[in-house]
């Protein structure tokens, strides 16, 4: 569906031929958490998982489920596309 892997950072070219910088979803998870003055434990409680599990999501050592991404998108009042790095529009 998308011409690049959302789990890898890097550069790519969009359909208009413009260079884009792809952001890992893990970077967005950390950015959203910090910009909302939350600890990993706070977000873990919201998601119903341990702080260690959430920390692994942010490090990219564990894949986060779609259900948990939806919870975060609603909580942060943003879109899944923003979290996935497919859009810079919150």
N, C-alpha and C positions, 0 to 999 in steps of 0.2 A: 504494500500500500504506500509506504513512504520510501523515498530513494536512499535512505540511510538508516542505520541502526541507532535507536535512541539510547542504547546502553554504552555507546562509545562517543567520546568527545572527538572533535576534529573539525575539519573544514570541508565544505561541499559547495556545490553549485545548485541554486534553485532553478525552477522552471523558466524564469526570466533571464537566466544566464548570469545572475549576480552571485558573488561569493557569499556564503553564509558561514557563520561559526556555530557549530553544533555543541550544545551544552549537555552534559550528562544529567540525567534526572537526579542523580545523587547530589550534584552541586545545588540543584534547585531545592531539594529537600532541606539541606543544611541552611541555605540562604533564607528560606521561608521561616524555618524554626528560629534562627538567630534574629531576623528582622522583627519577629513577633515576641522577642524576649522570653523564649521558652527554652527549657532544658530538654535534653533527650528523654529524661524521665517523664516530663510533662506530656510530650508527644506520645511516648510509649503508653502512658495511662489512657490517653485518648483512643489509641488504636487497640488497646487490650493486649499488649505484648510487653515483654521485659525491656528494660533499658538496653541490655546487651543486644537483643534482637534488633531494636531500632537503630542502634549504633552500627550494626552490620548493614542495615539498609543504606545508611548514609555513606558508608565506606564502599558500597558496591560488592560486599562479600556475600550478600544474600539478596535475592530478588524479592521485592515487595509485591504483594498481591494487588490485583486491580481493585478489589473491594477496599483495601486500605488506602490506595491512591485516591479513590472517590471520597472517602471520609476526609482525607487531608485537603482535597480540592474544595470541598464544601466548607470545611473549617477555616481555611485561609481565604475563602471567597475568591478563588481563582479557577482556572480551567485545567483539565488534564493535559491539554496541549502545552500549556505554560510549564507545568511540572516536567513533562517529557522533553522539553527543550525544542518543541516544534513551533513555538510562537514566543515572542517576547512580550506579547500583550497579556497582561494579567487579567 
